[in-house]
Amino acid sequence: APVFTLNFDCSSLGCDCESSNCLSIRDHPCIAWSGLSKSIPVLLFFPEAAVSKDGNICSIGERYRMAFKIVRTESRLVRGLLTNHGFHEVHPNSNDFNLMWTGSHLKPYILRSLQDFQKVNHFPRSYELTRKDRLYKNIQRMQQTHGFKNFHIVPQTFVLPSEFQEFCNCFAKDKGPWIIKPVASSRGRGIYLVSNPNQISMDENILVSRYINNPLLIDEFKFDVRLYVLVTSYDPLLIYVYEEGLARFATVKYDRTSKNIKNTFMHLTNYSVNKKSSDYVSCDDPEVEDYGNKWSMSAVLRYLKQEGKDTTLLMRQVEDLVIKAVLSAELQIATACKMFVPHKTNCFELYGFDVLIDSNLKPWLLEVNLSPSLACDAPLDLKIKASMIADMFSLVGEFNEKCRIKLEHLDFSRSQSFLVTQSSLY
């Protein structure tokens, strides 16, 4: 059976021929990838191609001269997957591409210049979701509009220095501890805990949030979960949550007492922080998902289910959290798309949602990452991320308002696959 399902009508290129091998297609510099009509090829990606090339199954890029470029980032996983599917990499300054994969926001003039067959991996104004201060303000606005309890998905937060007095008034009633985060940092940089406002440095704009001091523990260690969320459209809004994720564990057993407030290896779960700990434990077997300081999310769910926890309810709450977070930024991003993006299928985005579960099994949104790490430092990383990226590109290659039903029923038997979410809010 062919690896890729092709349904290409070359009449879209001004050709009367019915053959998919006709000269018009072969001479066309960049064949359209996804979304515009039934005449566009459906590209199915396979995670095995991320690490090895199989000419029998990965020739679609060469056959149709598919091209990509990677700008301002280094992603061996994305490059390997596309290259081994026959995509040709072009210079970052080239305009002859089907896909631009970039690590940062795109300037409006770049977005405006996109043709209908081109895709980029960011929406304009995604910082409304991924900057910590903007995320909180957008959620706070939804709390005021739709009721606090409906959007109680983040801890109480203040933006300093502008809300310093409000924070001090709150601190007088609740001594904390509180956690400090720079508004635009990542990988745990600049994060610390305080028990007194005098300990806060305000050399830059920061967030101060109520620290969740009753985290759910596994073997006495604190952990959080990295979820992968794909948005293929903001108008209409279409969100996919990948069924698998990564749980990242602290390397020092958790202690609620204030004497350990400065121990980052106890309180922070970021992999970038804990990999520097002498107590960090890695696992070299991709089939073992519940050992060391990084587990699969499904392994965590199996563990919790064995402990008698209602994991079905937990995951419903997690999906609800994801939907509400994206909804909080929907209007701004959708408006920016109308202003800057010429074709509805130009943009897609993969977000990294960091979620902490407390001892009451309530999920809390910690932050949303603009460009979640695709580094594969352990076999489990490669196992999860390669399948996730392959599914992402398959979904991006399928998306069209008219093919939603077909898209939702795609059979990704090789991996977990993304599931489309539906909001329970409205």
C-alpha positions in Angstrom: 0.0 0.0 0.0 1.3 3.5 -0.7 2.5 5.5 2.2 0.9 8.7 1.1 -2.7 9.1 0.0 -2.7 11.2 -3.1 -5.7 12.9 -4.7 -4.3 15.5 -6.9 -6.2 17.2 -9.7 -3.7 18.9 -12.0 -6.4 21.0 -13.6 -5.7 23.5 -10.7 -2.4 24.1 -12.5 -4.1 24.7 -15.8 -3.7 21.2 -17.2 -6.4 19.0 -18.8 -4.5 15.8 -18.0 -5.9 13.5 -15.4 -2.5 11.9 -14.6 -0.8 12.8 -11.3 2.5 12.4 -13.1 1.9 15.0 -15.8 4.5 17.6 -16.8 2.6 20.5 -15.2 3.0 18.9 -11.7 6.6 17.9 -12.2 7.5 21.4 -13.4 5.6 23.3 -10.7 8.2 24.6 -8.2 6.2 24.1 -5.0 3.2 21.8 -4.9 0.5 22.9 -2.5 0.5 21.1 0.8 -2.9 20.8 2.4 -6.1 22.6 3.0 -7.3 24.4 -0.1 -9.5 21.9 -1.9 -9.9 18.2 -2.7 -7.2 18.5 -5.3 -4.4 18.8 -2.8 -2.4 15.8 -1.7 -2.8 14.4 1.7 0.6 13.8 3.3 1.0 11.2 6.0 4.2 11.3 8.1 5.8 8.4 9.9 7.8 8.9 13.1 10.4 6.2 12.1 11.6 8.7 9.4 12.9 11.0 12.2 15.9 8.8 12.7 16.3 6.8 9.5 15.5 7.1 5.8 13.5 4.5 4.0 13.4 5.3 0.3 10.4 3.0 -0.2 8.1 5.1 2.0 9.6 8.6 2.2 9.8 9.8 -1.4 6.8 12.2 -1.5 8.9 15.3 -0.9 11.3 14.5 -3.8 8.4 13.5 -6.1 6.6 16.8 -5.7 9.6 19.1 -4.9 8.5 19.9 -1.4 10.8 22.3 0.4 11.3 23.6 3.9 13.5 26.0 5.7 14.4 26.3 9.4 15.0 29.8 10.8 16.4 31.0 14.1 16.2 27.6 15.7 17.9 24.3 15.7 15.5 21.3 15.5 17.2 18.1 14.5 13.9 16.2 14.9 12.0 18.4 12.5 14.8 18.5 10.0 15.3 14.7 10.2 11.6 14.0 9.7 11.2 16.3 6.8 14.5 15.4 5.1 13.8 11.7 5.4 10.4 12.2 3.8 12.1 13.7 0.8 11.6 17.4 1.6 14.4 19.6 0.4 15.9 22.2 2.8 16.4 25.6 1.3 18.4 28.6 2.6 16.7 30.6 5.4 16.5 33.6 3.0 14.8 31.6 0.2 11.1 32.2 -0.6 10.7 28.8 -2.4 9.4 26.8 0.5 6.3 24.9 1.5 7.1 25.0 5.2 9.0 27.6 7.3 9.8 26.3 10.8 11.0 29.1 13.0 11.8 29.5 16.7 10.4 33.0 17.0 7.5 35.2 16.1 7.2 36.3 12.5 7.2 39.9 11.3 4.0 41.1 9.7 5.6 41.7 6.3 6.7 38.0 6.2 3.2 36.8 7.0 1.6 39.1 4.4 3.9 37.7 1.7 2.9 34.0 2.2 1.4 32.2 -0.7 -1.5 29.8 -0.4 0.8 26.7 -0.5 3.1 27.9 2.2 2.9 27.2 6.0 4.6 28.7 9.0 4.6 27.2 12.5 3.4 30.4 14.4 0.3 32.5 14.5 0.7 36.3 14.8 0.4 37.5 18.4 0.8 34.1 19.9 2.6 35.9 22.7 -0.9 36.6 24.1 -0.8 33.0 25.1 2.9 32.4 25.7 4.1 35.5 27.5 3.4 34.9 31.2 2.0 38.4 31.9 -0.2 38.4 28.8 -1.5 34.9 29.5 -2.5 35.8 33.1 -4.1 39.1 32.0 -6.2 37.4 29.3 -7.3 34.7 31.8 -8.1 37.4 34.4 -10.3 39.2 31.8 -12.2 35.9 31.1 -12.7 35.5 34.9 -14.2 38.9 35.1 -16.4 38.3 32.0 -17.5 34.7 32.5 -17.1 34.2 36.3 -14.1 33.5 38.4 -14.8 29.8 39.0 -15.2 29.1 35.3 -11.6 30.3 34.6 -9.9 29.4 37.9 -7.1 27.6 36.1 -4.1 29.7 37.3 -2.9 30.6 40.8 -3.5 34.2 42.0 -0.9 36.3 40.3 0.4 39.9 40.2 2.5 41.7 37.6 5.2 43.7 39.2 6.2 46.5 39.6 2.8 47.9 38.4 0.8 45.8 40.9 3.2 45.9 43.8 0.9 47.6 46.2 -1.9 45.1 45.4 0.5 42.3 46.1 1.6 43.7 49.4 -2.1 44.0 50.5 -2.6 40.4 49.6 0.6 39.3 51.2 -0.5 40.9 54.5 -3.3 38.3 54.5 -1.4 35.4 53.1 2.3 35.2 53.8 2.9 32.7 51.0 5.3 31.3 49.9 5.1 33.0 46.5 7.0 32.2 43.3 8.7 34.8 41.1 9.0 34.4 37.4 10.3 36.8 34.7 7.5 37.5 32.2 9.3 36.3 29.1 11.8 33.7 30.2 11.9 29.9 29.7 13.6 26.7 31.0 13.3 27.8 34.6 15.6 30.8 34.3 15.1 33.5 36.9 12.5 31.6 38.9 12.8 31.7 42.7 10.5 31.5 45.8 10.1 34.2 48.5 8.4 34.5 51.8 8.7 38.2 52.0 8.2 41.1 49.5 11.6 42.5 50.5 13.2 39.4 48.8 11.9 40.4 45.4 14.2 42.0 42.9 12.3 44.3 40.5 15.0 45.1 38.0 12.6 43.8 35.3 8.9 43.1 34.8 8.1 39.9 36.8 5.1 37.8 37.8 4.6 36.9 41.4 2.2 34.0 41.9 0.8 32.1 44.8 3.0 29.0 45.2 1.0 25.8 45.1 2.4 24.2 48.2 0.2 21.0 48.1 1.4 19.4 44.8 0.5 15.8 44.0 3.5 13.7 44.8 4.8 10.4 43.4 7.2 8.6 45.7 7.5 12.0 47.6 8.7 13.9 44.6 7.0 16.9 43.0 6.4 16.8 39.2 4.6 18.6 36.4 3.3 17.5 33.0 4.3 18.8 29.6 1.3 18.6 27.2 1.5 19.2 23.5 -1.3 21.3 22.0 -1.7 21.9 18.3 -3.9 24.8 17.0 -4.6 24.6 13.3 -7.0 27.5 13.1 -8.2 30.4 15.3 -11.2 31.2 13.0 -12.8 28.8 13.5 -10.9 27.7 16.6 -9.7 24.2 16.3 -7.5 22.7 19.1 -5.9 19.3 19.3 -4.4 17.8 22.4 -1.8 15.1 22.0 -2.7 12.0 24.0 0.8 11.5 25.3 3.1 13.8 27.2 6.1 14.0 29.5 6.1 14.2 33.3 9.2 15.9 34.7 10.2 15.2 38.3 12.2 17.3 40.8 15.3 15.6 42.1 14.9 16.2 45.8 12.0 14.9 47.8 9.4 17.5 48.6 9.2 19.3 51.9 6.6 21.9 52.7 8.6 23.6 55.4 10.0 27.0 54.6 13.6 26.0 55.5 14.0 24.5 52.0 12.5 27.4 50.1 15.6 28.1 48.1 16.2 24.5 47.0 15.4 24.7 43.3 15.9 21.0 42.9 13.0 20.4 45.2 10.5 23.1 44.1 11.2 23.4 40.3 10.4 20.6 38.0 12.0 22.0 34.8 14.2 19.5 33.1 16.7 22.3 32.3 17.1 22.8 36.0 17.1 19.3 37.4 19.4 17.8 34.8 22.2 19.7 36.5 21.5 17.9 39.8 23.8 15.1 40.9 20.6 13.2 41.9 19.1 13.3 38.3 18.3 9.8 37.1 17.9 9.1 33.4 16.5 6.0 31.6 18.1 4.4 28.6 15.3 2.1 27.7 12.5 3.6 25.6 10.1 0.8 26.7 10.4 1.8 30.4 8.3 4.9 30.9 8.0 5.0 34.7 11.7 5.2 35.9 13.9 8.1 36.7 13.2 11.8 36.6 11.2 11.8 33.3 8.1 9.6 32.8 5.5 9.4 30.1 2.2 11.0 31.0 0.4 7.7 30.4 2.7 6.0 32.9 1.7 8.7 35.5 -1.9 8.1 34.7 -1.5 4.3 35.2 0.2 4.9 38.5 -2.6 7.3 39.7 -5.3 4.9 38.6 -3.6 2.1 40.6 -3.7 4.5 43.6 -7.4 4.8 43.2 -7.4 8.3 41.6 -10.1 9.3 39.1 -7.9 9.8 36.0 -10.8 10.2 33.6 -12.0 13.2 35.5 -8.5 14.5 35.8 -8.0 14.4 32.0 -11.3 16.1 31.4 -10.3 18.9 33.7 -6.9 19.1 31.9 -8.6 19.4 28.5 -10.9 22.0 29.8 -7.9 24.0 31.1 -6.3 23.9 27.7 -9.4 25.0 25.9 -10.0 27.9 28.3 -6.4 29.1 28.1 -6.6 29.2 24.3 -10.0 30.8 24.4 -8.6 33.6 26.5 -6.3 34.6 23.6 -8.5 33.6 20.8 -9.9 37.1 19.9 -6.5 38.8 19.8 -4.8 36.1 17.7 -7.8 35.7 15.3 -7.9 39.5 14.8 -4.2 39.5 14.0 -4.6 36.6 11.5 -7.3 38.7 9.6 -4.9 41.6 9.5 -1.6 39.9 8.5 -2.3 36.4 7.2 -3.4 36.2 3.6 -4.7 32.6 3.6 -6.5 30.7 6.3 -4.3 27.6 6.0 -0.9 29.5 6.3 -0.4 29.2 10.0 -0.4 26.4 12.6 1.2 26.2 16.0 2.4 23.7 18.5 2.3 24.9 22.1 3.9 23.3 25.2 1.4 23.5 28.1 3.0 23.0 31.5 0.4 21.7 34.0 0.8 21.0 37.8 -1.6 18.7 39.6 -2.2 19.4 43.2 -3.0 16.9 46.0 -6.8 17.4 45.4 -6.3 16.3 41.8 -6.9 19.8 40.5 -4.8 20.8 37.4 -3.2 24.2 37.4 -1.7 25.9 34.3 1.8 27.1 35.0 2.7 28.5 31.6 2.4 28.0 27.8 5.6 27.6 25.8 5.9 29.3 22.3 8.4 26.7 21.0 8.4 23.6 23.2 11.7 21.8 23.3 12.0 19.1 20.7 15.4 18.0 22.0 15.7 14.2 22.5 18.1 13.7 25.4 16.7 10.3 26.3 15.1 7.5 24.3 11.7 8.3 25.9 11.9 11.9 24.4 12.5 10.5 20.9 9.7 7.9 21.3 7.1 10.5 22.3 8.3 13.6 20.3 8.9 11.8 17.0 5.4 10.4 17.0 3.9 13.7 18.1 5.7 15.7 15.3 4.7 13.1 12.7 1.1 13.3 13.7 1.3 17.1 13.8 2.5 17.4 10.2 -0.1 14.8 9.1 -2.8 16.9 10.7 -1.4 20.2 9.3 -1.4 18.5 5.9 -5.0 17.6 6.2 -6.6 20.6 7.7 -9.5 22.2 5.9 -12.9 23.4 7.1 -14.6 21.1 4.7 -12.6 18.0 5.8 -13.0 18.2 9.6 -14.9 14.9 9.9 -12.4 13.1 7.8 -9.6 14.7 9.8 -11.0 13.7 13.2 -11.3 10.1 12.0 -7.8 9.7 10.6 -6.4 6.4 11.7 -3.0 6.9 13.3 -2.4 3.3 14.3 1.3 3.9 14.8 1.1 6.4 17.7 -1.1 8.1 20.2 -2.3 10.9 17.8 -3.9 14.2 18.6 -7.5 14.3 19.7 -9.7 17.3 18.8 -11.1 19.0 21.9 -14.5 20.6 22.5 -15.1 23.2 25.1 -17.4 22.5 28.0 -17.6 26.2 28.9 -20.3 27.5 26.5 
